[in-house]
C-alpha cells in the first residue's frame, strides 16, 4: 500500500540564531562584555502545526507591502535590504512599528518554538569547543536535533538560516552525530532512526525564517537586557528553552 504523503509542516523545521559567537578581538584579546558583543548565543527552532504554504504566501505579501508603504519611505534599514535583493523581516533591524506588526502576525499562527541558550564562557569555549565557533554551534544544534527524536515523524528537514562556515554540511553533520550520541546515552536500548536533511538558505528566499528570528530575538532580549515584554507576549508560542553552560 502506498504511504500517504505527509504535509510539509509535519517534517519541516525552521532554525535561526540570535546573538553572536564572538569571544576574542584582534590578537585574541578577550572582548566579552564590550559594546556590540553579546553575552549569550541562542539557537531557536519553530515547528508549524498547520499548512506552511499559505503562511509563506502571506509573508511574501507582507514583505512586498512594507517598501511600498509611504510611512516607511526612505527608512535606511528597509532600503538597505531592498537594494540587496528584497525586503524581509528581521527583528534586530526592524522599526518598533514593524516589530509590533510582525509579533501580532505570529500570534495568528499555530506554531511552537524551542530554543537553546548558551551563556558565553571562555573556559567552556576553549575546553569543550576548542575555541571554535562552528563546534559551539554544532553542540547547540545537537540539542534541538535530539529533541526531534521524540517526535512521531520519520523524516525531518531542517531549514536553517545561513551562517557562514557554522552552517556548512560538515558542521551540520557534526551536530547530527552529537545528537545521536547523546540520545544513545539517555536511551541505550533504542536506535536514533530518524532521517535528517539540512536545507541552508537566506532570509530573502525563505520568509518563514523570519518567524524563528523574531522569537529568538524575544528570548535574547530577556537574557541580554532583562527586557521581558516581548517574551511574555510570545509565551504561548514558546514550548521549551534549554539553558546551557551555566555552572559547567
C-alpha positions in Angstrom: 0.0 0.0 0.0 1.3 3.4 -1.0 2.1 5.6 2.1 0.1 8.8 2.3 2.2 11.8 1.7 2.7 13.9 4.8 2.0 17.7 4.8 5.2 19.8 4.7 4.6 21.2 8.2 4.8 17.6 9.7 8.5 17.3 9.0 9.9 20.8 8.1 11.6 22.8 10.9 12.9 26.3 10.7 16.0 27.5 12.6 17.8 30.7 13.2 20.1 32.3 15.8 20.4 35.4 17.9 23.5 37.0 19.4 27.0 36.1 18.2 29.8 33.7 18.9 32.4 36.3 19.3 34.8 35.8 22.2 38.0 37.5 21.0 39.1 40.6 19.2 42.3 41.2 17.2 45.2 39.4 18.7 42.9 37.0 20.6 42.1 39.8 23.1 39.0 38.8 25.2 36.2 41.2 24.4 33.1 39.7 26.2 31.2 42.5 27.8 32.3 45.1 25.3 29.7 47.1 23.3 28.3 45.1 20.4 29.4 41.7 21.7 26.6 39.5 23.1 26.8 37.7 26.4 24.7 34.9 25.0 24.3 32.9 21.8 20.8 31.5 21.1 19.7 28.9 18.6 16.0 28.5 18.0 13.6 26.2 16.1 10.0 26.6 15.0 7.5 23.9 14.2 4.4 24.9 12.3 1.2 22.9 13.1 -0.8 23.9 10.0 -0.1 24.1 6.3 3.0 26.3 5.8 2.2 27.2 2.2 -0.4 29.9 2.9 1.7 31.2 5.8 4.7 31.6 3.5 2.5 33.3 0.9 1.1 35.7 3.4 4.7 36.6 4.5 5.7 37.2 0.9 2.8 39.7 0.6 3.7 41.4 3.8 7.3 41.7 2.7 6.2 43.2 -0.6 3.9 45.7 1.1 6.4 47.2 3.5 8.7 49.1 1.0 5.5 50.4 -0.8 4.1 51.9 2.4 4.7 55.7 2.4 5.1 55.6 6.2 8.3 53.5 5.7 9.7 55.5 2.8 13.4 56.2 3.0 13.9 54.2 6.2 17.6 53.1 5.9 17.2 49.6 7.4 14.4 48.9 4.9 16.0 50.5 1.9 19.3 48.6 2.5 17.5 45.2 2.4 15.5 46.2 -0.7 18.7 47.1 -2.5 20.3 43.8 -1.5 17.5 41.7 -3.1 14.3 42.4 -1.4 12.9 43.3 2.0 12.4 40.7 4.7 11.5 41.0 8.4 14.5 40.9 10.7 13.8 41.7 14.4 17.2 43.3 15.3 17.0 45.8 12.5 13.2 46.4 12.2 11.5 49.6 13.4 9.3 49.2 16.6 6.2 49.6 14.4 7.2 46.7 12.2 8.1 44.5 15.2 4.7 45.0 16.7 3.1 44.2 13.3 5.1 41.0 12.9 4.7 39.8 16.5 0.9 40.3 16.0 1.2 38.2 12.9 3.0 35.4 14.8 0.1 35.3 17.2 -2.2 34.3 14.3 0.0 31.2 13.5 -0.3 27.8 15.2 3.4 27.1 15.9 5.8 26.0 18.6 9.2 27.5 19.4 12.2 25.7 21.0 15.5 27.3 21.9 18.9 26.5 23.3 20.5 29.4 25.1 24.3 29.4 25.8 25.8 31.8 28.2 29.2 32.6 26.6 32.1 31.3 28.8 35.7 31.4 27.9 36.6 28.2 29.7 33.8 26.2 28.2 34.5 27.6 24.7 38.2 26.6 24.9 37.7 23.3 26.7 34.6 22.0 25.1 34.7 23.6 21.7 38.5 24.0 21.2 38.0 27.8 20.7 35.9 27.2 17.5 32.6 28.8 16.9 31.5 26.1 14.5 31.9 23.4 17.2 29.8 25.6 19.6 27.1 25.9 17.0 27.1 22.2 16.3 26.8 21.4 20.1 23.7 23.7 20.5 22.1 22.4 17.3 22.6 18.8 18.5 20.2 19.5 21.4 17.4 20.6 19.0 18.0 17.5 16.8 17.9 15.3 19.9 14.6 16.9 20.9 13.2 16.0 17.5 13.8 12.3 18.0 10.8 12.2 20.3 8.5 13.5 17.6 6.5 10.9 15.6 7.6 11.9 12.1 10.1 9.6 10.4 11.9 12.3 8.5 12.9 15.9 9.4 14.1 18.7 7.2 15.9 21.5 9.0 15.6 24.8 7.1 18.5 26.8 8.6 19.4 30.4 8.1 22.8 30.6 6.6 25.6 31.5 9.0 29.0 31.2 7.2 31.0 28.1 8.0 28.9 27.2 11.0 26.1 26.0 8.7 28.2 24.1 6.2 27.4 20.5 5.7 30.4 19.2 7.6 29.4 21.1 10.7 25.7 20.2 10.4 26.7 16.5 10.2 28.8 17.0 13.4 25.6 18.3 15.1 23.7 15.2 14.0 26.4 12.9 15.2 26.5 14.6 18.6 22.7 14.3 18.9 22.9 10.5 18.1 25.5 10.0 20.8 23.6 12.0 23.4 20.3 10.2 22.6 22.0 6.8 22.8 23.4 7.7 26.3 19.9 8.5 27.5 18.1 5.7 25.6 20.7 2.9 25.3 18.2 0.3 24.1 16.9 2.4 21.2 18.3 3.4 17.8 18.3 7.0 16.6 16.5 6.1 13.4 15.0 9.4 12.1 16.1 10.5 8.6 17.6 14.0 8.8 18.1 16.5 5.9 19.5 20.0 6.1 18.5 22.9 3.9 20.6 26.1 4.4 19.1 29.2 2.8 18.9 33.0 3.3 16.0 35.0 4.6 15.5 36.6 1.2 14.4 33.2 -0.2 12.6 31.6 2.8 10.4 34.1 4.7 9.4 31.5 7.3 12.8 32.0 8.8 11.7 35.5 10.0 9.2 33.8 12.4 12.0 32.0 14.2 14.2 35.1 14.0 11.7 37.1 15.9 11.1 34.5 18.6 14.9 34.2 19.0 15.1 37.9 19.4 12.4 37.9 22.0 14.3 35.4 24.1 17.6 37.2 23.5 16.1 40.5 24.9 15.3 38.7 28.2 18.8 37.2 28.6 20.8 40.1 27.4 18.9 43.1 28.8 16.3 41.7 31.2 13.5 43.1 29.0 10.7 40.6 29.3 7.7 42.2 27.5 8.5 40.5 24.2 9.0 37.0 25.6 5.9 37.5 27.7 3.8 38.4 24.6 5.1 35.3 22.8 5.0 32.9 25.8 2.1 30.9 24.3 4.4 30.0 21.4 7.5 29.2 23.4 7.5 25.5 24.4 11.0 24.9 25.7 14.1 26.9 26.4 17.2 24.8 27.2 19.9 26.8 29.1 23.4 25.6 28.5 26.8 26.2 30.1 25.7 27.8 33.4 27.6 26.1 36.2 29.8 23.9 33.9 
